[in-house]
């Protein structure tokens, strides 16, 4: 396309998740923007339409067509722009068969550990480390902007968790985390299975299994897998109470800890 052919107006599709979706009352917003508009300009147009989104700006990250993007990134006609609110935390990925990276919509019990070990472990593995995250009754740390709602439910018992995900980006993020684990510890037999939808009290929300010849590598890989999944995968968690819910989490980190600004690093958020 030549400069003369370039459109004067860009049409982009903005996707909203979790607390943003609730505040705007919609999952998708079509926007028309002037040629040369940036991600930040799209956010400004979005806020003009939905002012309730404005206070969360410093906690929001963006993704253009499934890849994280800076606010100054130029948009093109037909782009999809995902606004990524604070996260908490893969269908089999296209990676090596020894990887099991899934998002599951359905109940998982402790038997998931036996299933994953049966599928992953080989006779070369002297160490197998498994981690399960479960729904607990005590509340976690509210996401920025959810403090007032959290105070309303103080000292109440969590009934269940609700998980929502940007499936494509979440699966890509899990693949990236698995690649990093293989490079750092040479652990290639790895499972990260995360629930989406409702997870009742006491049920499993995430399972991680790492298999390696030696225990040190297996422990390190499993710890890295759960920590990085919670900090980087676009998966959102809400705690539901009898009369409302509170979204939980911190601003998403777009790469391994230490590679980004301090603002990108997760806090000491409670929960599995």
Secondary structure per residue as TSV (DSSP state, phi and psi in degrees):
chain	resnum	aa	ss	phi	psi
A	1	X	-	360.0	128.8
A	2	X	-	-83.0	169.5
A	3	X	T	-60.6	-33.6
A	4	X	T	-70.9	-27.7
A	5	X	T	-84.5	-16.0
A	6	X	S	-61.6	138.0
A	7	X	-	-70.0	147.3
A	8	X	S	-76.6	-22.7
A	9	X	E	-126.3	134.2
A	10	X	E	-99.9	139.9
A	11	X	E	-111.8	119.3
A	12	X	E	-125.6	156.6
A	13	X	E	-113.1	119.6
A	14	X	E	-99.4	128.7
A	15	X	E	-105.6	135.9
A	16	X	-	-118.1	147.2
A	17	X	-	-134.3	156.0
A	18	X	H	52.2	-124.0
A	19	X	H	-64.7	-31.8
A	20	X	H	-63.7	-43.9
A	21	X	H	-58.9	-41.0
A	22	X	H	-68.1	-41.4
A	23	X	H	-66.4	-38.5
A	24	X	H	-85.6	-21.5
A	25	X	T	74.8	21.6
A	26	X	-	-157.8	155.8
A	27	X	S	-92.4	-27.1
A	28	X	E	-135.2	142.5
A	29	X	E	-132.8	116.3
A	30	X	E	-78.2	134.6
A	31	X	E	-126.1	142.9
A	32	X	E	-110.3	124.0
A	33	X	E	-127.5	155.7
A	34	X	E	-69.6	152.3
A	35	X	T	-54.7	141.1
A	36	X	T	84.1	8.5
A	37	X	-	-68.5	147.7
A	38	X	B	-102.9	173.7
A	39	X	H	-57.7	-42.1
A	40	X	H	-62.9	-37.1
A	41	X	H	-65.4	-36.9
A	42	X	H	-65.1	-41.4
A	43	X	H	-61.6	-42.7
A	44	X	H	-61.3	-41.0
A	45	X	H	-66.6	-36.8
A	46	X	H	-65.0	-44.3
A	47	X	H	-66.5	-33.7
A	48	X	H	-60.9	-35.0
A	49	X	H	-81.6	-35.8
A	50	X	-	-128.4	81.1
A	51	X	G	-57.9	-24.8
A	52	X	G	-63.1	-17.5
A	53	X	G	-79.2	-20.1
A	54	X	G	-56.1	-44.7
A	55	X	G	-61.1	-19.2
A	56	X	G	-88.8	2.5
A	57	X	G	-52.4	-44.4
A	58	X	G	-67.7	-13.3
A	59	X	G	-103.2	-4.0
A	60	X	-	-92.7	137.7
A	61	X	E	-111.6	166.7
A	62	X	E	-129.5	153.0
A	63	X	E	-135.3	129.1
A	64	X	E	-105.5	116.8
A	65	X	T	53.4	41.7
A	66	X	T	85.6	5.1
A	67	X	E	-125.6	136.2
A	68	X	E	-56.9	141.2
A	69	X	E	-139.6	148.0
A	70	X	-	-78.2	161.8
A	71	X	T	-62.7	-27.2
A	72	X	T	-85.0	-0.7
A	73	X	-	-63.6	133.6
A	74	X	B	-75.7	140.6
A	75	X	-	-97.5	154.7
A	76	X	-	-122.1	158.9
A	77	X	T	-58.3	131.5
A	78	X	T	90.0	0.5
A	79	X	-	-65.3	151.9
A	80	X	E	-105.5	126.4
A	81	X	E	-114.8	117.2
A	82	X	E	-99.7	129.2
A	83	X	E	-94.4	120.9
A	84	X	E	-104.5	103.3
A	85	X	-	-76.0	176.2
A	86	X	-	-52.0	138.1
A	87	X	B	-109.6	159.1
A	88	X	-	-136.5	128.0
A	89	X	-	-163.0	360.0
A	90	X	-	360.0	360.0
A	91	X	-	360.0	133.0
A	92	X	-	-46.6	135.2
A	93	X	-	-76.6	178.9
A	94	X	S	-91.6	11.5
A	95	X	S	-80.4	-164.6
A	96	X	-	-58.2	149.3
A	97	X	T	-58.6	-22.7
A	98	X	T	-76.8	-2.0
A	99	X	E	-100.3	137.1
A	100	X	E	-124.4	103.2
A	101	X	E	-124.0	105.9
A	102	X	E	-139.0	150.3
A	103	X	E	-107.9	126.8
A	104	X	E	-118.7	131.5
A	105	X	-	-105.4	89.6
A	106	X	S	161.1	161.7
A	107	X	-	-63.7	141.2
A	108	X	-	-129.2	131.5
A	109	X	-	-110.9	-173.9
A	110	X	T	-64.1	-18.4
A	111	X	H	-65.6	-12.9
A	112	X	H	-59.1	-31.5
A	113	X	H	-64.0	-47.8
A	114	X	H	-61.8	-40.2
A	115	X	H	-60.4	-46.3
A	116	X	H	-69.8	-40.4
A	117	X	H	-63.5	-42.2
A	118	X	H	-59.5	-37.4
A	119	X	H	-80.3	-25.1
A	120	X	H	-105.8	-46.9
A	121	X	-	-67.9	142.6
A	122	X	-	-119.8	174.3
A	123	X	T	-69.3	-10.3
A	124	X	T	-84.5	-10.7
A	125	X	-	-92.8	113.6
A	126	X	S	-90.7	-13.1
A	127	X	E	-132.3	129.4
A	128	X	E	-130.0	119.3
A	129	X	E	-116.0	129.9
A	130	X	E	-123.0	144.1
A	131	X	E	-130.8	135.9
A	132	X	E	-122.1	131.0
A	133	X	E	-101.8	132.1
A	134	X	E	-124.0	155.2
A	135	X	-	-70.7	126.0
A	136	X	-	-114.1	164.2
A	137	X	S	-80.5	-22.3
A	138	X	S	-89.8	141.0
A	139	X	-	-68.0	156.5
A	140	X	-	-100.1	-161.3
A	141	X	-	-84.7	123.0
A	142	X	B	-67.0	149.3
A	143	X	-	-67.2	154.0
A	144	X	T	-52.1	131.6
A	145	X	T	95.2	-9.9
A	146	X	-	-105.5	9.4
A	147	X	H	-63.4	-41.4
A	148	X	H	-65.4	-43.8
A	149	X	H	-65.0	-38.3
A	150	X	H	-63.5	-39.7
A	151	X	H	-63.4	-32.4
A	152	X	H	-65.7	-26.9
A	153	X	T	-104.6	12.8
A	154	X	T	-56.6	139.5
A	155	X	T	68.9	12.5
A	156	X	-	-100.1	163.5
A	157	X	-	-94.7	134.2
A	158	X	-	-69.5	129.6
A	159	X	-	-85.6	-42.3
A	160	X	E	-165.2	168.6
A	161	X	E	-106.7	149.1
A	162	X	E	-120.3	127.7
A	163	X	E	-113.6	137.7
A	164	X	E	-130.6	146.3
A	165	X	E	-142.1	151.4
A	166	X	-	-88.9	95.5
A	167	X	H	-57.4	-48.8
A	168	X	H	-61.1	-48.4
A	169	X	H	-68.1	-36.7
A	170	X	H	-62.2	-43.8
A	171	X	H	-64.4	-40.7
A	172	X	H	-63.4	-40.7
A	173	X	H	-64.0	-42.2
A	174	X	H	-62.8	-38.8
A	175	X	H	-62.1	-42.9
A	176	X	H	-63.7	-43.3
A	177	X	H	-62.4	-41.9
A	178	X	H	-63.0	-39.2
A	179	X	H	-61.5	-43.1
A	180	X	H	-64.4	-38.8
A	181	X	H	-65.5	-41.8
A	182	X	H	-62.6	-37.9
A	183	X	H	-73.1	-39.6
A	184	X	H	-78.9	-41.1
A	185	X	H	-124.3	3.4
A	186	X	-	57.2	33.9
A	187	X	-	-99.4	112.8
A	188	X	-	-110.6	-12.4
A	189	X	E	-100.5	99.2
A	190	X	E	-141.9	141.2
A	191	X	E	-128.0	134.8
A	192	X	E	-133.4	111.4
A	193	X	E	-122.8	119.2
A	194	X	E	-118.7	135.9
A	195	X	E	-75.6	150.5
A	196	X	-	-126.6	161.6
A	197	X	E	86.5	-154.8
A	198	X	E	-87.2	135.9
A	199	X	E	-126.3	102.9
A	200	X	E	-64.2	165.0
A	201	X	T	-53.4	130.1
A	202	X	T	86.3	-8.9
A	203	X	S	-88.0	162.5
A	204	X	E	-81.1	130.3
A	205	X	E	-104.4	-26.4
A	206	X	E	-150.8	142.1
A	207	X	E	-128.7	132.5
A	208	X	E	-126.1	131.6
A	209	X	E	-133.2	129.6
A	210	X	E	-125.2	129.9
A	211	X	E	-118.8	133.3
A	212	X	E	-155.1	159.8
A	213	X	S	-60.2	-31.1
A	214	X	S	-127.2	147.2
A	215	X	H	-65.6	-35.2
A	216	X	H	-58.5	-44.9
A	217	X	H	-66.7	-39.0
A	218	X	H	-65.1	-43.6
A	219	X	H	-62.2	-47.0
A	220	X	H	-62.4	-41.7
A	221	X	H	-65.5	-43.1
A	222	X	H	-65.5	-42.3
A	223	X	H	-63.5	-44.7
A	224	X	H	-63.5	-40.6
A	225	X	H	-61.4	-46.7
A	226	X	H	-71.8	-42.4
A	227	X	H	-63.6	-45.0
A	228	X	H	-73.8	-33.6
A	229	X	H	-61.9	-45.6
A	230	X	H	-67.0	-33.3
A	231	X	H	-85.7	-25.3
A	232	X	H	-121.6	-27.4
A	233	X	S	-74.8	132.9
A	234	X	-	-74.1	75.4
A	235	X	E	-128.4	125.2
A	236	X	E	-110.3	144.4
A	237	X	E	-123.5	132.3
A	238	X	E	-120.9	136.2
A	239	X	E	-90.9	125.7
A	240	X	E	-104.8	134.4
A	241	X	E	-114.1	178.5
A	242	X	T	-62.6	-27.0
A	243	X	T	-130.2	30.4
A	244	X	E	158.4	-174.1
A	245	X	E	-148.5	159.6
A	246	X	E	-131.1	128.4
A	247	X	E	-80.7	140.3
A	248	X	E	-116.4	143.0
A	249	X	-	144.2	-177.5
A	250	X	B	-130.8	161.9
A	251	X	-	-54.2	137.7
A	252	X	-	-63.0	140.8
A	253	X	-	-96.0	131.0
A	254	X	S	-91.8	0.9
A	255	X	S	-160.3	-178.6
A	256	X	S	-56.8	147.7
A	257	X	T	-58.8	135.5
A	258	X	T	99.4	-15.6
A	259	X	S	-91.7	-11.0
A	260	X	S	-125.4	179.2
A	261	X	-	-66.3	159.8
A	262	X	G	-57.3	-31.6
A	263	X	G	-65.1	-19.5
A	264	X	G	-84.4	-8.8
A	265	X	S	-86.8	139.5
A	266	X	-	-72.7	154.4
A	267	X	-	-83.4	-174.8
A	268	X	-	-85.3	67.1
A	269	X	-	-74.6	136.2
A	270	X	-	-77.9	156.0
A	271	X	-	120.2	173.3
A	272	X	-	-71.9	360.0
